[in-house]
Amino acid sequence: MRHGNNITSQSKSYSHLRELVQEYVGGLLDRAFAEDDAHARRQGWQIIRKGTRRIYRDPRFDALQECVLCWGEGVTADEKRCSSCGGTGRINLLLRQVR
């Protein structure tokens, strides 16, 4: 008597093959992006892997927030440069903590 079925063993075979290909491609991508990844780590950036590409992100951007005094416009209602953000329309929360 035969145990298991052909579809199940074929599915396992494809699954194993897919894992091998993903591992191989992952290794190629790691080597291709090695220099950029090393630079990103030195800068303290986040490295986000999405499929066959990388996204490098500086986490300090999380500290930027729209200025509430000028609503992100950089100027006040009387058209003067905003004193809170210096006319940029945003404040840096990291700099606010230092003061």
C-alpha positions as CSV (number, residue, x, y, z in Angstrom):
1,M,0.0,0.0,0.0
2,R,1.3,3.5,-0.9
3,H,1.4,6.3,1.6
4,G,1.2,10.0,0.8
5,N,0.3,11.4,-2.5
6,N,2.1,12.7,-5.5
7,I,0.7,16.3,-5.1
8,T,2.0,16.6,-1.5
9,S,5.5,15.4,-2.4
10,Q,5.6,17.6,-5.5
11,S,4.5,20.6,-3.4
12,K,7.3,19.9,-0.8
13,S,9.8,19.6,-3.6
14,Y,8.8,23.0,-5.1
15,S,8.8,24.5,-1.6
16,H,12.3,23.3,-1.0
17,L,13.5,24.6,-4.4
18,R,11.9,28.0,-3.7
19,E,13.8,28.2,-0.4
20,L,17.1,27.3,-2.1
21,V,16.5,30.0,-4.8
22,Q,15.5,32.6,-2.2
23,E,18.6,31.8,-0.2
24,Y,20.9,32.0,-3.3
25,V,19.3,35.3,-4.4
26,G,19.5,36.7,-0.9
27,G,23.2,35.9,-0.8
28,L,23.7,37.7,-4.1
29,L,21.8,40.7,-2.9
30,D,23.8,40.9,0.3
31,R,27.0,40.9,-1.6
32,A,25.7,43.5,-4.1
33,F,24.5,45.8,-1.3
34,A,27.4,45.1,1.1
35,E,29.1,48.5,0.5
36,D,25.9,50.5,0.8
37,D,24.8,48.5,3.8
38,A,28.2,49.1,5.6
39,H,27.9,52.9,4.8
40,A,24.3,52.9,6.2
41,R,25.4,51.2,9.4
42,R,28.3,53.6,9.9
43,Q,25.7,56.5,9.6
44,G,23.3,54.8,12.0
45,W,20.6,54.5,9.3
46,Q,17.9,51.9,9.2
47,I,18.2,49.3,6.4
48,I,14.8,48.1,5.2
49,R,14.9,45.1,2.8
50,K,12.0,44.9,0.4
51,G,12.3,42.2,-2.2
52,T,15.3,42.9,-4.4
53,R,15.9,46.4,-3.1
54,R,17.0,48.3,-0.1
55,I,15.7,51.4,1.5
56,Y,18.1,53.4,3.7
57,R,16.5,55.7,6.2
58,D,17.9,58.1,8.7
59,P,15.9,57.7,11.9
60,R,16.5,61.4,12.8
61,F,13.7,62.2,10.4
62,D,11.4,60.9,13.1
63,A,12.4,64.0,15.1
64,L,11.0,66.4,12.5
65,Q,7.6,67.8,13.2
66,E,5.4,70.5,11.6
67,C,5.8,73.8,13.4
68,V,2.5,74.5,15.2
69,L,3.0,78.2,15.4
70,C,3.1,78.7,11.6
71,W,1.3,75.5,10.6
72,G,4.3,74.4,8.6
73,E,4.3,77.5,6.4
74,G,7.5,79.1,7.8
75,V,5.8,82.5,8.1
76,T,3.3,83.8,10.5
77,A,0.0,85.4,9.8
78,D,1.6,88.8,9.4
79,E,4.0,87.4,6.7
80,K,7.1,87.5,9.0
81,R,9.5,84.6,9.3
82,C,8.4,82.3,12.1
83,S,10.5,82.6,15.2
84,S,9.7,79.1,16.4
85,C,11.0,77.2,13.4
86,G,13.3,79.9,11.8
87,G,11.2,79.9,8.6
88,T,11.6,76.2,7.8
89,G,8.1,75.2,8.7
90,R,9.3,72.4,10.9
91,I,10.9,71.9,14.3
92,N,13.4,69.3,15.3
93,L,12.4,67.6,18.5
94,L,16.0,66.5,19.2
95,L,17.1,70.1,19.2
96,R,14.2,71.2,21.4
97,Q,15.3,68.6,24.1
98,V,18.9,70.1,24.2
99,R,17.7,73.6,25.0
